[in-house]
């Protein structure tokens, strides 16, 4: 989503400040305490606010890449939410957000940002109403958090967290299962048998059908009891699974930062 990031310093004290052309995959490499996590947090702040962090010590300037209208509309459709009960939605407004936050905006104002993502308040609208909800920081804690136990919630209402959404989507769950199995030889499943809670488990055997994974009858309870809770596995397994869950969150495709 970025075209260029200029730093406040160079690769050495005598060098000019680095001016980085950002590619679809940009890797920061360096020893501990060299600023890798810090620059990611400054990038995240920019994505959320549309401005540089006044306390930032690494980034001097950030230039966004304009987004094509078709790509914009596709990603926006994943962000749109239905009004809550008794929530008023004036004509021309829409609700966008994720599982943690939602805001009501003028759709016309947001669509005006296409082609103007580096222009004053258009940049702020683009970042605060669109880019922040399409950006995911998968630091160590964030990766682990995505694979932890979450509330199941009311299945007759919209999902309130990523596991609840994934539990309802057999296709996406199967894709997570395929990726995790390719990596570890274990099958990703979501265990609902602790009523009201959803837990990630990795099983040596795949569920024979959807109801064996999603049910709470005797066969489902027995199946999940044989699988390993992800909390019992290594940090590497938990981190990898969290990255996969982050990529396939049902708020839609995530924009790389």
Steps between C-alpha positions, in 0.01 A plus 500: 500500500805725535697633206790652690624539859779742585691454825656767722846344473718292271655158531802669665558829676670646193236378251200692366157405642365181346220546247331161454289397202249264658427170321211257564730320745749721684724341763677687781808313624718593794619404849290527814408857598587635156151643439321229300194487725509877548475578129208256464316678783564837335365361172195367684439843655512659155254241362258568786524880515620622161788688660841426646535436871626822661709282734642295214876476470544304175265613220547843343244467222253239371335501158202277431432325172169589333251213496300399194124551528412133445744385769376773733134401459577131553684563826239754614225238457679281758502787749134599476286408802127479557345751745445376851148483640360854544804650321405775254674504162427816297487471122848521349668376817657160560653314793852361466722322749627173641429289807644760739381830354237636264425853380231667290626705204384678187574259216532788255781654704691173513469430127637848431834384640564269204796649316560756777638287783791740561291816501426658839165402653439248220798304636359516853160375382663223297712382794253547786197360318656238271869418533497451880241223465701333222828500692616232740812515718607144576760554769585223745210571734254555215581169333444309824177686580329399174527130589375532858160400636218738404133537586263313271222756518149478359507311170182682395683835519799627299833356622680707763850356460717322244455145636122541511502612137734220393288243687209587268700490175576143397698605192734736684544252785595229252761733350654566843499124562682436172773757569559387860508135396758574229716665766464262797315188386215585740142602423370839617155478662284733709361332811156627620447235768587735789158659458522870432870490414692415183844340526761426235624141499734309271393143432694202364189406304277720287132527598294248303237766431409855597275393785778299665690827532214744557268286712469440875367144482692200638698433181614864481599508868704181455666634184609826662619325817760317290632820342768720656411846627718755324610637839682170556707535182817697431513876457600443137182304430287762678670787316467334157134415558435857615653638180276274290192607697599863458530462124160335470305716742150538366517880499652439154845495347756690705716764338870434567685778678 
